[in-house]
Amino acid sequence: MLLATLCYIKHNGQTLMVFRNKKPGDIHAGKWNGLGGKFEPGETPEECVIREVREESGLGIVNPRLHGLVMFPGFKGHDWYVFVFTATDFTGGLIDSPEGELRWIADEELDSLSLWPSDRIFFGWMREGKFFSAKFVYEGEKMKNHQVVFY
């Protein structure tokens, strides 16, 4: 079981995304993704997402907003539990990310990117202001099904 975070930084009608094209063997290679990563021992979800965003982008996010929890059973050999956040307040400037190419994408263009199918689904839930717990089942890169509960 792996615990992780995912954050979408929003600013002026745009979302900061990373095109995963730098790390050999990256399970997200060739996809656009938010920022985030695995927990370190003793971290809360908020501590993890703040650290990961700083490491991957150079930005210091303030008051990240939790939108929900997504679970990916057996994804690339592990059960992943991912806390999904957005952030609108941040300090600092972008760095040359070790994860890939960082780019501010207009919100209306997000669905045209090469994304995981599940991202398109929970983007809608976040836009609608829903708090969710969801499970997305994949076979390789194809999503088989999903379940969700809204709170």
KOLGUBA-94099 format. One record per residue (C-alpha): residue number from 1; residue in three letters; z, x, y negated. Coordinates in Angstrom, 3 decimals. Example, Ala and Ser with C-alpha at 12.3 -4.5 7.8 and 13.67 -1.06 7.14 Angstrom:
// residues 2
i = 1	aa = ALA	c3 = 7.800	c1 = 12.300	c2 = 4.500
i = 2	aa = SER	c3 = 7.140	c1 = 13.670	c2 = 1.060
This chain:
// residues 151
i = 1	aa = MET	c3 = 0.000	c1 = 0.000	c2 = 0.000
i = 2	aa = LEU	c3 = -0.927	c1 = 1.287	c2 = -3.446
i = 3	aa = LEU	c3 = 0.423	c1 = 0.034	c2 = -6.779
i = 4	aa = ALA	c3 = -1.795	c1 = 0.460	c2 = -9.816
i = 5	aa = THR	c3 = -2.545	c1 = -0.762	c2 = -13.315
i = 6	aa = LEU	c3 = -5.715	c1 = -1.729	c2 = -15.135
i = 7	aa = CYS	c3 = -6.001	c1 = -2.087	c2 = -18.907
i = 8	aa = TYR	c3 = -8.714	c1 = -3.457	c2 = -21.171
i = 9	aa = ILE	c3 = -8.254	c1 = -2.227	c2 = -24.739
i = 10	aa = LYS	c3 = -9.636	c1 = -4.738	c2 = -27.251
i = 11	aa = HIS	c3 = -10.647	c1 = -3.922	c2 = -30.840
i = 12	aa = ASN	c3 = -12.989	c1 = -5.645	c2 = -33.316
i = 13	aa = GLY	c3 = -14.768	c1 = -7.773	c2 = -30.691
i = 14	aa = GLN	c3 = -15.206	c1 = -4.821	c2 = -28.352
i = 15	aa = THR	c3 = -13.543	c1 = -3.593	c2 = -25.162
i = 16	aa = LEU	c3 = -13.043	c1 = 0.056	c2 = -24.259
i = 17	aa = MET	c3 = -14.629	c1 = 0.691	c2 = -20.868
i = 18	aa = VAL	c3 = -15.172	c1 = 3.795	c2 = -18.775
i = 19	aa = PHE	c3 = -18.334	c1 = 4.455	c2 = -16.768
i = 20	aa = ARG	c3 = -17.001	c1 = 6.179	c2 = -13.666
i = 21	aa = ASN	c3 = -19.337	c1 = 9.137	c2 = -13.201
i = 22	aa = LYS	c3 = -17.224	c1 = 12.325	c2 = -13.154
i = 23	aa = LYS	c3 = -14.882	c1 = 12.484	c2 = -10.158
i = 24	aa = PRO	c3 = -16.300	c1 = 13.403	c2 = -6.738
i = 25	aa = GLY	c3 = -15.519	c1 = 10.702	c2 = -4.159
i = 26	aa = ASP	c3 = -14.443	c1 = 8.172	c2 = -6.815
i = 27	aa = ILE	c3 = -14.180	c1 = 4.703	c2 = -5.226
i = 28	aa = HIS	c3 = -15.445	c1 = 3.275	c2 = -8.529
i = 29	aa = ALA	c3 = -18.417	c1 = 5.668	c2 = -8.942
i = 30	aa = GLY	c3 = -21.322	c1 = 4.068	c2 = -10.794
i = 31	aa = LYS	c3 = -19.220	c1 = 1.152	c2 = -12.064
i = 32	aa = TRP	c3 = -17.789	c1 = 0.311	c2 = -15.472
i = 33	aa = ASN	c3 = -14.068	c1 = -0.250	c2 = -15.395
i = 34	aa = GLY	c3 = -10.997	c1 = -0.585	c2 = -17.539
i = 35	aa = LEU	c3 = -8.492	c1 = 2.235	c2 = -17.770
i = 36	aa = GLY	c3 = -5.574	c1 = 2.684	c2 = -15.418
i = 37	aa = GLY	c3 = -4.417	c1 = 4.141	c2 = -12.179
i = 38	aa = LYS	c3 = -1.689	c1 = 4.561	c2 = -9.619
i = 39	aa = PHE	c3 = 2.029	c1 = 4.387	c2 = -10.273
i = 40	aa = GLU	c3 = 4.165	c1 = 7.507	c2 = -10.236
i = 41	aa = PRO	c3 = 7.621	c1 = 7.227	c2 = -8.618
i = 42	aa = GLY	c3 = 10.103	c1 = 5.250	c2 = -10.711
i = 43	aa = GLU	c3 = 7.550	c1 = 3.845	c2 = -13.176
i = 44	aa = THR	c3 = 7.417	c1 = 0.259	c2 = -14.350
i = 45	aa = PRO	c3 = 3.964	c1 = -1.344	c2 = -14.677
i = 46	aa = GLU	c3 = 4.187	c1 = -0.906	c2 = -18.461
i = 47	aa = GLU	c3 = 5.128	c1 = 2.769	c2 = -18.212
i = 48	aa = CYS	c3 = 2.293	c1 = 3.360	c2 = -15.768
i = 49	aa = VAL	c3 = -0.379	c1 = 1.659	c2 = -17.868
i = 50	aa = ILE	c3 = 0.724	c1 = 3.433	c2 = -21.060
i = 51	aa = ARG	c3 = 0.640	c1 = 6.830	c2 = -19.303
i = 52	aa = GLU	c3 = -2.673	c1 = 6.197	c2 = -17.551
i = 53	aa = VAL	c3 = -4.410	c1 = 4.990	c2 = -20.730
i = 54	aa = ARG	c3 = -3.162	c1 = 8.078	c2 = -22.613
i = 55	aa = GLU	c3 = -4.335	c1 = 10.426	c2 = -19.824
i = 56	aa = GLU	c3 = -7.752	c1 = 8.778	c2 = -19.455
i = 57	aa = SER	c3 = -8.585	c1 = 8.011	c2 = -23.095
i = 58	aa = GLY	c3 = -6.236	c1 = 9.844	c2 = -25.466
i = 59	aa = LEU	c3 = -5.071	c1 = 6.516	c2 = -26.909
i = 60	aa = GLY	c3 = -1.412	c1 = 5.555	c2 = -27.124
i = 61	aa = ILE	c3 = -1.261	c1 = 1.819	c2 = -26.482
i = 62	aa = VAL	c3 = 1.595	c1 = -0.239	c2 = -27.893
i = 63	aa = ASN	c3 = 2.927	c1 = -3.475	c2 = -26.354
i = 64	aa = PRO	c3 = 0.419	c1 = -3.929	c2 = -23.526
i = 65	aa = ARG	c3 = 0.106	c1 = -7.590	c2 = -22.516
i = 66	aa = LEU	c3 = 0.346	c1 = -8.433	c2 = -18.805
i = 67	aa = HIS	c3 = -2.197	c1 = -11.052	c2 = -17.690
i = 68	aa = GLY	c3 = -1.619	c1 = -11.059	c2 = -13.969
i = 69	aa = LEU	c3 = -1.577	c1 = -9.321	c2 = -10.639
i = 70	aa = VAL	c3 = -4.621	c1 = -8.834	c2 = -8.422
i = 71	aa = MET	c3 = -4.498	c1 = -7.785	c2 = -4.783
i = 72	aa = PHE	c3 = -7.315	c1 = -6.149	c2 = -2.812
i = 73	aa = PRO	c3 = -6.421	c1 = -6.103	c2 = 0.915
i = 74	aa = GLY	c3 = -7.892	c1 = -3.221	c2 = 2.892
i = 75	aa = PHE	c3 = -9.971	c1 = -2.043	c2 = -0.075
i = 76	aa = LYS	c3 = -11.361	c1 = 1.394	c2 = 0.767
i = 77	aa = GLY	c3 = -8.627	c1 = 1.745	c2 = 3.391
i = 78	aa = HIS	c3 = -5.614	c1 = 0.559	c2 = 1.372
i = 79	aa = ASP	c3 = -3.968	c1 = -2.637	c2 = 0.190
i = 80	aa = TRP	c3 = -4.099	c1 = -2.380	c2 = -3.613
i = 81	aa = TYR	c3 = -1.783	c1 = -4.333	c2 = -5.928
i = 82	aa = VAL	c3 = -3.023	c1 = -4.029	c2 = -9.509
i = 83	aa = PHE	c3 = -1.229	c1 = -5.208	c2 = -12.654
i = 84	aa = VAL	c3 = -3.881	c1 = -6.273	c2 = -15.208
i = 85	aa = PHE	c3 = -3.194	c1 = -5.707	c2 = -18.913
i = 86	aa = THR	c3 = -4.879	c1 = -5.866	c2 = -22.286
i = 87	aa = ALA	c3 = -3.858	c1 = -3.951	c2 = -25.386
i = 88	aa = THR	c3 = -4.890	c1 = -4.435	c2 = -29.001
i = 89	aa = ASP	c3 = -2.567	c1 = -1.989	c2 = -30.748
i = 90	aa = PHE	c3 = -3.044	c1 = 1.736	c2 = -30.250
i = 91	aa = THR	c3 = -2.818	c1 = 5.122	c2 = -31.914
i = 92	aa = GLY	c3 = -4.813	c1 = 8.317	c2 = -31.533
i = 93	aa = GLY	c3 = -8.452	c1 = 9.000	c2 = -30.856
i = 94	aa = LEU	c3 = -10.699	c1 = 9.110	c2 = -27.829
i = 95	aa = ILE	c3 = -10.913	c1 = 12.257	c2 = -25.721
i = 96	aa = ASP	c3 = -13.508	c1 = 13.492	c2 = -23.243
i = 97	aa = SER	c3 = -12.139	c1 = 11.467	c2 = -20.326
i = 98	aa = PRO	c3 = -11.735	c1 = 13.113	c2 = -16.924
i = 99	aa = GLU	c3 = -12.677	c1 = 9.729	c2 = -15.366
i = 100	aa = GLY	c3 = -16.096	c1 = 9.216	c2 = -16.943
i = 101	aa = GLU	c3 = -17.918	c1 = 8.172	c2 = -20.099
i = 102	aa = LEU	c3 = -15.775	c1 = 6.119	c2 = -22.506
i = 103	aa = ARG	c3 = -17.573	c1 = 3.522	c2 = -24.602
i = 104	aa = TRP	c3 = -16.671	c1 = 0.549	c2 = -26.773
i = 105	aa = ILE	c3 = -18.682	c1 = -2.394	c2 = -25.394
i = 106	aa = ALA	c3 = -19.265	c1 = -5.632	c2 = -27.306
i = 107	aa = ASP	c3 = -17.288	c1 = -8.368	c2 = -25.532
i = 108	aa = GLU	c3 = -20.415	c1 = -10.514	c2 = -25.104
i = 109	aa = GLU	c3 = -22.108	c1 = -7.627	c2 = -23.224
i = 110	aa = LEU	c3 = -19.335	c1 = -7.002	c2 = -20.674
i = 111	aa = ASP	c3 = -20.840	c1 = -9.246	c2 = -17.988
i = 112	aa = SER	c3 = -24.137	c1 = -7.325	c2 = -18.144
i = 113	aa = LEU	c3 = -22.455	c1 = -4.081	c2 = -17.018
i = 114	aa = SER	c3 = -22.293	c1 = -2.768	c2 = -13.467
i = 115	aa = LEU	c3 = -18.846	c1 = -4.225	c2 = -12.661
i = 116	aa = TRP	c3 = -16.946	c1 = -5.123	c2 = -9.522
i = 117	aa = PRO	c3 = -17.588	c1 = -8.863	c2 = -8.890
i = 118	aa = SER	c3 = -13.860	c1 = -9.609	c2 = -9.153
i = 119	aa = ASP	c3 = -13.774	c1 = -8.228	c2 = -12.717
i = 120	aa = ARG	c3 = -16.230	c1 = -10.875	c2 = -13.918
i = 121	aa = ILE	c3 = -13.946	c1 = -13.546	c2 = -12.458
i = 122	aa = PHE	c3 = -10.651	c1 = -12.400	c2 = -13.944
i = 123	aa = PHE	c3 = -12.290	c1 = -11.587	c2 = -17.316
i = 124	aa = GLY	c3 = -12.796	c1 = -15.361	c2 = -17.636
i = 125	aa = TRP	c3 = -9.173	c1 = -16.061	c2 = -16.769
i = 126	aa = MET	c3 = -8.018	c1 = -13.571	c2 = -19.405
i = 127	aa = ARG	c3 = -10.322	c1 = -15.122	c2 = -22.044
i = 128	aa = GLU	c3 = -8.791	c1 = -18.519	c2 = -21.219
i = 129	aa = GLY	c3 = -5.269	c1 = -17.109	c2 = -21.607
i = 130	aa = LYS	c3 = -4.313	c1 = -17.829	c2 = -17.992
i = 131	aa = PHE	c3 = -1.600	c1 = -15.851	c2 = -16.192
i = 132	aa = PHE	c3 = -2.704	c1 = -15.263	c2 = -12.607
i = 133	aa = SER	c3 = -1.932	c1 = -13.899	c2 = -9.180
i = 134	aa = ALA	c3 = -5.115	c1 = -13.372	c2 = -7.195
i = 135	aa = LYS	c3 = -6.397	c1 = -11.873	c2 = -3.968
i = 136	aa = PHE	c3 = -9.966	c1 = -10.546	c2 = -3.735
i = 137	aa = VAL	c3 = -11.363	c1 = -9.669	c2 = -0.306
i = 138	aa = TYR	c3 = -14.188	c1 = -7.129	c2 = -0.173
i = 139	aa = GLU	c3 = -16.438	c1 = -5.826	c2 = 2.589
i = 140	aa = GLY	c3 = -17.707	c1 = -2.554	c2 = 1.172
i = 141	aa = GLU	c3 = -18.831	c1 = -3.368	c2 = -2.368
i = 142	aa = LYS	c3 = -19.481	c1 = -7.047	c2 = -1.659
i = 143	aa = MET	c3 = -16.780	c1 = -9.597	c2 = -2.424
i = 144	aa = LYS	c3 = -16.295	c1 = -12.032	c2 = 0.474
i = 145	aa = ASN	c3 = -13.821	c1 = -14.472	c2 = -1.110
i = 146	aa = HIS	c3 = -10.881	c1 = -14.839	c2 = -3.400
i = 147	aa = GLN	c3 = -7.764	c1 = -16.931	c2 = -3.919
i = 148	aa = VAL	c3 = -5.825	c1 = -17.499	c2 = -7.116
i = 149	aa = VAL	c3 = -2.671	c1 = -19.118	c2 = -8.411
i = 150	aa = PHE	c3 = -2.213	c1 = -19.749	c2 = -12.138
i = 151	aa = TYR	c3 = 1.190	c1 = -19.881	c2 = -13.810
